[in-house]
Amino acid sequence: MPAPPKLALAVRLPGMAARNLLALLPVLAPVLAIALAAATAHAETAPPTPRPPVAARPRTGAISAEIASLRNDRGTIFCSLYNSEDGFPMDGGKAFRRAETKPRGGRASCTFPDLPAGTYAIGLLHDENDNGKMDTNFVGLPKEGYGASNDAKSTFGPPKFKDAKVELPRGGVLSLKINVRYLL
């Protein structure tokens, strides 16, 4: 079986062009070799920086709560974000995050940015007299407004975490509406 033809022999150029190309070959060969060597050396010394896969990149989300049904614009709204039922909603010291805001026009809002995916619940207090606590009457009923995510109701005690919980997906943004309740 005959050997395959070499590339130079496979290219058919008119007589004069072929002689000119062959005459330039000794000059072009070293230039092409240097360019190829430089490209190879650069590729070996500067490998591309590996990027982590998309699934491995951290992505956080946010939860914002629009607070409505405030009976006045006095005091401060204290919002507590819990990631477990431990302390919900009464022990702000056990909250995952806390925020506070001033009411305006019977409304307010609290935002919790940079949250990992998970299960959360918001408890809030409208501290009308700014004393930093929920005021109660002699029987223990709250004199100030309170609320929870999902508008979770309270029956003979504070709302339950299971009724107030919401799921924040990875990189998700939740917008909740919480209506404040006043018993007295």
C-alpha positions as CSV (number, residue, x, y, z in Angstrom):
1,M,0.0,0.0,0.0
2,P,1.5,3.4,-1.0
3,A,2.2,6.0,1.7
4,P,-0.3,8.8,1.9
5,P,0.9,11.9,0.1
6,K,2.5,14.6,2.1
7,L,0.7,17.9,2.5
8,A,3.1,19.8,0.3
9,L,2.6,17.3,-2.4
10,A,-1.2,17.3,-2.0
11,V,-1.5,21.1,-2.5
12,R,-1.6,21.8,-6.2
13,L,-0.6,25.3,-7.0
14,P,0.2,26.9,-10.3
15,G,3.8,26.4,-11.2
16,M,5.1,29.9,-10.3
17,A,3.1,30.1,-6.9
18,A,4.3,26.7,-5.8
19,R,8.0,27.7,-6.4
20,N,7.5,31.0,-4.5
21,L,5.8,29.2,-1.5
22,L,8.6,26.6,-1.4
23,A,11.2,29.4,-1.5
24,L,9.5,31.1,1.6
25,L,9.3,27.9,3.6
26,P,12.8,28.1,5.1
27,V,12.0,31.7,6.3
28,L,8.5,30.9,7.6
29,A,9.3,27.7,9.4
30,P,11.4,29.3,12.3
31,V,8.8,32.0,12.8
32,L,6.0,29.5,13.0
33,A,8.0,27.4,15.4
34,I,8.7,30.4,17.7
35,A,5.0,31.4,17.8
36,L,3.9,27.8,18.5
37,A,6.5,27.5,21.3
38,A,5.4,30.8,22.9
39,A,1.7,29.9,22.8
40,T,2.5,26.5,24.4
41,A,4.7,28.0,27.1
42,H,2.0,30.6,28.0
43,A,-0.7,27.9,28.2
44,E,1.5,25.8,30.6
45,T,2.5,28.7,32.9
46,A,-1.0,30.3,33.1
47,P,-3.7,27.7,33.5
48,P,-7.2,29.0,33.7
49,T,-8.5,29.6,37.3
50,P,-11.0,26.9,38.1
51,R,-14.4,28.2,39.1
52,P,-16.5,26.2,41.6
53,P,-19.6,24.6,40.1
54,V,-22.8,26.7,40.3
55,A,-24.3,24.4,42.9
56,A,-21.3,25.0,45.2
57,R,-21.5,28.8,45.2
58,P,-23.2,30.2,48.3
59,R,-26.4,32.0,47.6
60,T,-28.4,33.8,50.3
61,G,-32.0,35.0,50.3
62,A,-34.0,37.5,52.2
63,I,-37.3,37.8,54.0
64,S,-39.2,41.1,54.2
65,A,-42.3,41.7,56.3
66,E,-44.8,44.5,55.6
67,I,-46.5,45.2,58.9
68,A,-50.1,46.5,58.7
69,S,-53.0,47.3,61.0
70,L,-51.0,49.5,63.4
71,R,-53.3,51.5,65.6
72,N,-50.9,54.4,65.9
73,D,-47.4,55.6,64.9
74,R,-46.0,55.8,68.5
75,G,-43.1,53.7,69.7
76,T,-41.0,51.1,67.9
77,I,-41.7,47.8,66.1
78,F,-39.4,45.0,67.2
79,C,-39.1,42.2,64.7
80,S,-37.5,38.9,65.6
81,L,-36.6,36.2,63.1
82,Y,-36.4,32.6,64.5
83,N,-34.9,29.6,62.8
84,S,-36.3,27.1,65.4
85,E,-39.2,27.0,67.8
86,D,-36.8,27.6,70.7
87,G,-37.8,30.9,72.2
88,F,-40.4,31.8,69.6
89,P,-41.9,34.4,69.8
90,M,-41.4,35.6,73.4
91,D,-37.6,35.4,73.9
92,G,-35.9,37.8,71.5
93,G,-32.5,36.7,72.9
94,K,-33.0,33.4,71.1
95,A,-33.9,35.0,67.8
96,F,-31.7,34.2,64.8
97,R,-31.8,37.9,63.8
98,R,-33.6,41.0,65.0
99,A,-34.6,44.3,63.5
100,E,-36.5,47.4,64.6
101,T,-38.3,50.1,62.8
102,K,-40.5,53.1,63.5
103,P,-44.2,53.0,62.4
104,R,-45.3,55.5,59.8
105,G,-48.9,56.0,58.6
106,G,-50.1,52.9,60.3
107,R,-47.5,50.7,58.6
108,A,-43.9,49.5,59.0
109,S,-41.5,47.0,57.4
110,C,-38.7,44.8,58.6
111,T,-36.2,43.2,56.3
112,F,-33.8,40.3,57.0
113,P,-31.1,40.1,54.2
114,D,-28.4,37.5,53.6
115,L,-30.2,34.5,54.9
116,P,-29.3,30.9,54.2
117,A,-32.1,28.6,52.9
118,G,-34.2,27.3,55.8
119,T,-37.3,27.4,57.9
120,Y,-38.0,30.7,59.6
121,A,-40.8,32.5,61.6
122,I,-41.2,36.1,62.5
123,G,-42.6,37.4,65.8
124,L,-43.1,41.1,66.3
125,L,-44.1,43.6,69.0
126,H,-45.4,47.1,68.7
127,D,-43.8,48.7,71.8
128,E,-46.0,51.8,71.9
129,N,-44.4,53.3,75.0
130,D,-40.8,52.4,74.0
131,N,-40.0,50.6,77.3
132,G,-38.4,47.6,75.5
133,K,-41.0,45.0,76.6
134,M,-44.5,43.9,76.1
135,D,-46.8,45.5,78.6
136,T,-49.6,43.3,80.0
137,N,-52.6,43.8,82.2
138,F,-53.1,42.2,85.7
139,V,-54.3,38.9,84.0
140,G,-51.3,38.8,81.6
141,L,-53.1,39.9,78.4
142,P,-50.9,42.0,76.2
143,K,-51.7,45.8,76.2
144,E,-49.5,46.3,73.1
145,G,-49.8,45.0,69.6
146,Y,-48.1,41.8,68.5
147,G,-48.0,39.6,65.4
148,A,-46.4,36.6,63.7
149,S,-45.6,35.5,60.1
150,N,-48.6,33.8,58.4
151,D,-50.7,35.9,60.7
152,A,-50.5,32.9,63.1
153,K,-53.1,33.3,65.8
154,S,-52.6,32.8,69.5
155,T,-55.0,30.8,71.6
156,F,-54.4,30.9,75.3
157,G,-50.7,31.8,74.8
158,P,-48.4,33.1,72.1
159,P,-48.5,31.8,68.4
160,K,-46.8,28.5,67.7
161,F,-43.7,28.2,65.5
162,K,-45.4,25.5,63.4
163,D,-48.2,27.9,62.5
164,A,-45.9,30.9,61.7
165,K,-43.1,29.1,59.9
166,V,-42.1,29.8,56.2
167,E,-39.7,28.1,53.9
168,L,-36.9,30.2,52.4
169,P,-35.4,28.5,49.3
170,R,-31.8,28.9,48.4
171,G,-31.4,32.4,47.0
172,G,-35.1,33.1,47.4
173,V,-36.8,36.3,48.5
174,L,-40.0,36.1,50.6
175,S,-42.4,39.1,51.0
176,L,-44.7,38.6,54.0
177,K,-47.6,40.6,55.3
178,I,-48.2,40.6,59.0
179,N,-51.3,42.2,60.6
180,V,-50.7,43.4,64.1
181,R,-53.3,42.3,66.7
182,Y,-54.3,44.3,69.8
183,L,-56.3,42.6,72.5
184,L,-56.8,45.7,74.7
